[in-house]
Amino acid sequence: MKNISIKSATEEHSKAIWEWRNDATTRAMSLNQDLVSWENHQKWYKRVLINKDRHLYVGYTDDILFGMVRFDKCENQDHAYEVSINLDPQQRGKGLGKLLLPKAIEHFWNQVADASLILAEIKRENVASKKAFENAGFEEQVASANLYEFSLSRK
């Protein structure tokens, strides 16, 4: 098993996260498929880093940055957060997503005492993400024709 470490994202991770976000496969699996300009990303990223209702983590294996996981507080549901995950396109297919997600969730639970529920929406064609979320203990909820909806409650 690979050694995975989780860190809070900093400014130094911005460029990699922006590049991963604009990757064609990432965009195809995202709810928002638009290309993001560097300028818009930088504005968004700076807001994320200072927003107490957002938690952005990065994953490393063998000192290689390979992925990010973001938790955004839900506006319409107390103590609930929506999770997003993305991997460096060069690191996909190595099983790192299924290792990153539970580690990031554990880190998140330890840092955010008021969180009790994590929600996720995944496009139906995103089989790798579906498997990663199932492996992390998420349960499938009522879903639409295009999306899986998953939830995970704090134990």
MOFENFEN-V15467 format. One record per residue. RES is the residue in three letters. PHI is phi in whole degrees, -180 to 180 (none if undefined). OMEGA is omega in degrees with one decimal (NA if undefined). NEAR is the number of other C-alpha atoms within 10 Angstrom. Layout:
res phi omega near
RES PHI OMEGA NEAR
RES PHI OMEGA NEAR
This chain:
res phi omega near
MET none -179.4 6
LYS -75 176.2 9
ASN -85 -177.9 9
ILE -111 173.2 17
SER -121 -178.3 18
ILE -116 176.8 22
LYS -134 171.0 13
SER -68 -179.4 17
ALA -67 176.6 20
THR -130 179.4 13
GLU -56 -178.0 10
GLU -63 -178.6 8
HIS -92 -171.9 15
SER -57 -174.6 15
LYS -64 180.0 14
ALA -62 -179.6 15
ILE -63 177.0 21
TRP -64 179.7 18
GLU -62 179.2 15
TRP -63 -178.4 20
ARG -62 -177.4 22
ASN -90 175.7 17
ASP -61 -175.6 14
ALA -59 -179.8 14
THR -68 176.9 13
THR -58 -178.5 20
ARG -63 -179.5 16
ALA -64 -178.6 15
MET -94 -178.5 17
SER -89 175.2 17
LEU -69 174.2 12
ASN -104 -173.6 10
GLN -97 -177.9 15
ASP -69 168.5 12
LEU -67 179.5 12
VAL -112 178.7 15
SER -70 177.5 10
TRP -60 -179.5 14
GLU -61 179.2 9
ASN -66 177.4 10
HIS -62 -178.3 17
GLN -61 178.1 16
LYS -63 179.0 10
TRP -61 -175.2 11
TYR -62 179.2 21
LYS -63 177.3 13
ARG -66 -180.0 12
VAL -62 -175.7 17
LEU -64 -178.1 16
ILE -104 -177.0 10
ASN -84 -178.5 12
LYS -68 179.2 11
ASP -96 177.5 14
ARG -130 -178.1 18
HIS -132 -176.6 21
LEU -116 -178.4 22
TYR -122 174.9 22
VAL -122 179.7 23
GLY -113 176.8 25
TYR -125 167.7 17
THR -135 -177.0 15
ASP 49 179.4 10
ASP 64 177.0 10
ILE -106 174.8 11
LEU -68 -175.1 18
PHE -132 -177.8 24
GLY -169 177.7 25
MET -138 175.1 27
VAL -136 -178.6 24
ARG -123 176.3 22
PHE -117 180.0 22
ASP -114 178.8 19
LYS -62 178.2 21
CYS -76 -178.5 17
GLU -73 -172.4 10
ASN -105 -177.5 7
GLN -147 -179.4 9
ASP -62 173.7 12
HIS 65 -179.8 15
ALA -113 179.4 21
TYR -133 174.5 24
GLU -99 -176.2 17
VAL -109 173.1 22
SER -132 179.4 17
ILE -135 175.8 19
ASN -152 179.8 22
LEU -117 170.4 23
ASP -57 -178.8 17
PRO -54 179.4 16
GLN -73 -176.5 9
GLN -109 -179.9 14
ARG -70 176.4 14
GLY 80 -178.9 10
LYS -108 -179.3 9
GLY 80 -176.5 13
LEU -74 179.7 20
GLY -62 -179.6 25
LYS -72 174.0 18
LEU -89 -177.9 19
LEU -67 -173.3 27
LEU -58 -179.3 25
PRO -65 177.8 16
LYS -65 179.6 18
ALA -67 178.6 25
ILE -64 177.9 21
GLU -59 178.4 12
HIS -61 179.4 16
PHE -61 179.9 20
TRP -57 -178.9 17
ASN -69 -177.3 10
GLN -93 -171.7 11
VAL -120 -173.9 13
ALA -64 -175.9 9
ASP -84 -180.0 10
ALA -79 177.8 17
SER -130 -176.5 15
LEU -147 175.3 19
ILE -120 -179.0 22
LEU -115 177.5 22
ALA -146 171.7 22
GLU -120 -176.1 22
ILE -133 175.9 21
LYS -62 -177.0 18
ARG -58 -178.7 16
GLU -79 -178.6 13
ASN -89 -174.2 16
VAL -64 -179.0 11
ALA -62 178.8 14
SER -67 178.5 20
LYS -56 -180.0 22
LYS -64 -179.7 13
ALA -62 -179.8 19
PHE -69 176.4 21
GLU -63 179.0 15
ASN -64 179.8 14
ALA -84 175.7 17
GLY 97 178.3 13
PHE -69 176.9 19
GLU -109 179.3 15
GLU -73 178.3 17
GLN -108 175.5 13
VAL -59 -175.5 8
ALA -126 177.0 13
SER -91 179.5 11
ALA -66 -175.6 7
ASN -103 -171.9 11
LEU -129 163.1 16
TYR -93 172.6 18
GLU -120 -177.4 19
PHE -124 174.4 22
SER -141 176.8 20
LEU -140 178.6 20
SER -98 176.9 13
ARG -66 -179.6 10
LYS -86 NA 6
